[in-house]
Amino acid sequence: MNIAGRHYRSIWPDEEERSLVWVIDQRKLPFSFEQMPLRSADDVIFAINSMAVRGAPLIGVTAAWGIALSAIRNQGDREIKEKLRADAERLKATRPTAVNLAWAVDRIMGVIDGDVAVADIADLLRQAAIDICDEEVERCRHTGIVGLPLIEEISRRKGGEKVNILTHCNAGWLATVDYGTALAPVYMAHDKGIDLHVWVDETRPRNQGARLTAFELGNHGVPYTLIPDNTGGHLMQHGMVDIVIVGCDRATINGDVANKIGTYLKALAASDNNIPFYSAFPVSSFDTDIENYLDIPVEERDSSEVKMMEGVGANGTTIVRIYPDDASVANFGFDVTPARLITGLITDRGICRPERNAIENLLFRNNIWKE
């Protein structure tokens, strides 16, 4: 997508150095645009843990590159498979909620199952990481194509008047490789000339809506308004929201969706005001082993994210404490929206109801999951 008129992906291999991958350091946005080099599994683990890269699909792709970079560093080592398996487990442990992480690591590790020559492993895994990146772009592009008619229908129903979309956190191209999930249909609708406007939740405590979604939409020319997290319900009561579209870090086989903390409250407000509420994600975000949404692991993050806030002051970018230093803090990174509050699931393979039968049919029909 666009930054100052130039196309970027959120992660890309260096054109000249085989053992180098670049990512956009999202910790620095929107105050500065900086690229971070990754040369090893340790670099990737740091990037994920520090949230230099974040968003379920991008975490998965980056972890896949972590395996490829590990293979390049250990090329020729007779114990390379054992070292890769150890790095795979370390990578899987970085973020517990996003299922794409384990999916991508398992997918790329499958390349070395069986009788694979040690000398070929690095090249095979590097190509596999490139393929996973390209496939992720296509999944998001198709998610946009699938979700676009929802926005087109609202525009037709309103006689071409502005379509107001509310989103939470960041589910755009910065959270994926390109296009995004929840924002993919928004970008496509905007590019088709549909009059639309996006309400952007600031998304405390890390402000990923304020810092990342606003940055994305502004660079692409999409009209938006930044709002405090608790404003969404008021807007819905006053008819100022036509549809809510959010992302997803993990979805159960019954259609429950784990997403950034605060999503559940938006779903409750949408339900109370009869506003359609959709979650958009690739089918790799389904966890078919989880039936009870309370079993989804929810990451609890460091209290400093709540106590401290970063911004730009007279002396440049600075971090300030906004609460008493000895305050007790609970910082849950995600919540789960029950299927009963969700209108539909927008995936790269089609829209389905958030119901077990509908999801199973979607996965069976696309040869993704078999009993």
N, C-alpha and C positions, 0 to 999 in steps of 0.2 A: 504494500500500500504506500501512500505518499507521505513523505516528510519534506517540506519545502519544495514540493514539485518533483521530487525524485523518488523512484520506486525502491522500496526496501522489503526484504524479508526480515523476520525477527532473528533468524539464525542462518548462517551460510558458511560453506567451506572456503578457505582461502584459495585463490586461483593459482597460486604458485607453490605455497608450502603445504605439502600433503598432510602434515601432522598438526595443522592449525585450523581451528574453527572460530568464527566470530559470532558474538551475540550483541544485541543492544543492551547496555546496562540500564535496566529499568529503575534501579534505585536512584538514578540521577535525573530522570525525567520528572517534570517538564523543564527543569531549571537548566539542564545542559544535556546535549546529545553526545553520548560517549559509547564507543565500541569496546567490548571486553574480549581479550583473546583467551581461548581454551585450548590447552595442549595435552591434558591428561584427565583421567577419571577424577583425580583429586580436584582439579580446576572445576570440573562439572559439578561435583558434589558441593563445592563452595558456592558456585553460582546459584544452585538450587536452594541450598540452605539459607543463603543470604538474601534470597529473592531478587537477585539480579535478573534471573529468569523466573517467571511464574505463569500461572494459567495451566490447567490440566493438560491440554494437548501439547503445549510447548515444553512442559516439564518432561513429558514422555519422549518427545523428539530429542531433546537435549540429553536425556539419559541414554538414549540409543547412541548418540554421538560419543558419550562417555565410554561406552564399550568399544566403539571403533577406535577411539584415541588410545585406549589401553592396549588394544591389539597392535597398533602401530608402534607403541613404545616397547612392547614385549615381542616384537617380530623376531622369529627365529628361535625363541626360547622354547625348549622342549616342554616346559611346564606352563605354556601359555594358556591352555584351556582351564587349568586350575586357577590361574591368576584372574582370568576373565570371570570365572564363576564367583570368585571372592569379591571382585569389583561389582558384579551384578547385584549381589546381596547388599553391599554398601549403598549402592545407588537406590535400590528399592526402599531402603530405610530412611531416605531423606525426608519424604513428605508422605504421611499416612493416608490422607483422605482421597487424593486424586488417583483413581484406578488406572488412568492412562499410563502412569509411570511404570507399574508392574507389567502392564500389557506390552509396552514398547520394549522393555528390557527382555521379557520372555520371547518376544517376536524376534529380536535381533540375535539372541543367544541360540535360537533354534537353527540358525545358519550353520553352527558348528556341531550340531548333532550328527552322530554317525562318523563315518570314515572321511575326514577332511584333512588334507595335507597341511602340516604346520606352516609350511612356506606360503600357503594360499590364504591363511586365515585373515591377515590384515587387509588384503585387497578385497576379500569377500565381505568383511564387516563394514569397511568404508563405503562400498557400493550399497550395502544394505541400508546404512544410515542415510545416504543420499536418497534412496528409494522411499524410505519412510517419510522423509521430509516432503518429497514431491507428492506422495500419496496423501499426506496431511493437508497440503494445499488443495488438492482435488476434493477431499472430503468437505473442507470448509466452503469451497466454491459451490459444491452441490447443496450444502446446507443453505446457502444463500438462495440458490435457485428454488429450492423446496419452500422456503419461508416467504419469498417475494410475493406470491399471490395473496397472502394474508394482508399485506400492506396495500396491495393493489385493490383488493376488495373493499377495504375501509375507505380508500380514496374515492372509489366509485360511489360507495354509499353516501359519502359526504359531498358528492358533486364536485370533486376536485379540490375541496377545501383542505387545509393543512391537517395532516395526520400526526397526532401527538403520541409518541412512543416513550415509555418509561423503561429504563434499564438500570441494573444494579451492578456495582463493581466494574470490572473490565473484562468483557468477553469479545474483544475485537481482535485485530490481527496481532497485537502485542502479546495476546494470550495464546496464540496459535503459531503458525508460520506465516500465513497470509490470509486475508479476508476476514477471519474471525468466525465465531459461532453465532451468538446472539446478534452481533452487529453486521454479519454478512448480508442478511436480507435488507438491512437498513442501507448499507452502502449501495447495493444493487438498485434499490428503489430510488435513492437519491440520484444515481447515475442515469436512471431512466427518465428523470425529470419530474418525479412525483414530489409534490410539495409536502415536506415533512419536517418535523422538529423533534428533538430528543431531549427528554428530561434526564439529567445525569445525576444519580445519587453520588454524594461525595464519598461514601463508603468508608467510614471510620472503622478501625483506627488507622489503617495504612493509607487511606485516601486514594485508593486505586481508581475510583471513578473520577475524582477531581484531578488527579495527576495524570492518569493514563488515558481514560476514555475521552476526557476533554481534549487532551493533546492530539489523540487520533482524529476525532471528529473535526476539530479545528483545522488540522492540516489537510483533511480531505474536503473541506468546505461544506460540511454538513451542519446546518443550524442546530444549536443546542443551548440549553440553559442548565447551569450547575445549581443543584439544590441540596440543602441539608438532608441527611438521611430520613428524618422523620416528617418530611414535607409531602411524601407521596400520597399518603392517605387523604390529606386535605385536597390535593389536586384531583384525586379520584372523586371525592364527594362533590366537587364543583364541575364535573364533566370536562376536565382538562386533560384527561388521559384516555386514549382510544384503545391502547393495547400495551401490555407489559411483556417484554422479552428479556429473559435472563440466560445466563450460561449454566454450566453444570460441571461438577468435579467427579461425581459418581451417581449413577442412577440404579435403583434396584429393579429386579425383574417385575415388580408390581407397579413401577412407574413413579416411585418416590424419588426426589431429587435433592442431593446435597450440593449446596452452593455457598458462596460467601455469606458470612453472618449478616443477618438482616433480610435475607431473601424471603424467609418464612413470613415475616411481618408484612411484606409487600403483597404476598399471596393472600393473606387474610384480608387485607384492605381491598384487593381486587375482587375477591369473592363477595365481600359485603356490598360492593358497588356494581356487581355484574359486569365487570371488565375482564376480557379474555386475558389469561395468564399463560404464557408459553415458556418452555425451557428448550434451548437449542444446543445440540451437541452431536459429535460423531458417535456412531454406534459402539465404538471402542470404549465409551464411558459407561456402558451398561455393565454392571456386576451381576451376572446371572446366579451367583452363589448366595446373594443376600436377598432374603424375603422380607425380614422385619427391618424397617428403616432405622430403628433404634440401634441396630447392630453395625451401622456405618461408623467407622472410627472417625472421630472429630478431633482435629489437631488443636491443642491448646498452646498458644504461642507466648513469647516472653512479655512480661508486663511493661517493658520499656516502650513497646509499640503504642500502648495506651497513654503512658505518662509523658512521653516525649512527642514533639511534633517538629517536622523539618519545614523550612521555608526560606524565602529570600528576604534579607534585611539590607540595611545600609552598607554592611560590610560583606555582602555576598550571601551564599547559602549558609544557613546556621540551624542548629538544633536547640530547642528550648524545652524545658520541663513545664508542663501545664497543670500538674496536680501535685499534692503533697508527696514528698519523696517516700514517706512511710505508708502511703495509701495501699490497702490490699486490693489487688486487681485480678479479675478473672477475664482472660482474653481468649475466648473460643473463636477459632478462625472460620468456622462454618456452622450452618444449621441445616436442617432437613425439612423440605416442604413435602407434606403428605400428598399422595396422588389425588386425593379428593379435592384438593384446591387448585389443581392444574388442568387447564383446558386441553392442552395437547403437547406432544413432544415433537420438536422439529429436528429431524436427523438428516444425515446425508443420504439416507435410503428412503426418505419419505416422512410424512407426518403421521403419527399414530396417537390413539387415545392412551392415557396413562393407566393402562390396565394390563394385567398379565397376559391374557389371551391375545390382545392386540400386539403387544411387544413380542411375544413368542412367534406370532405369525410373521411379523416384520423380519425377525432374525432368521427364521426358517426359510422364508421366501428368498432371502438373499444369501442363503448357504453360509450364514455366519455362526449359527449355533445349532447343534443337534443334541437331542436327549441322549 
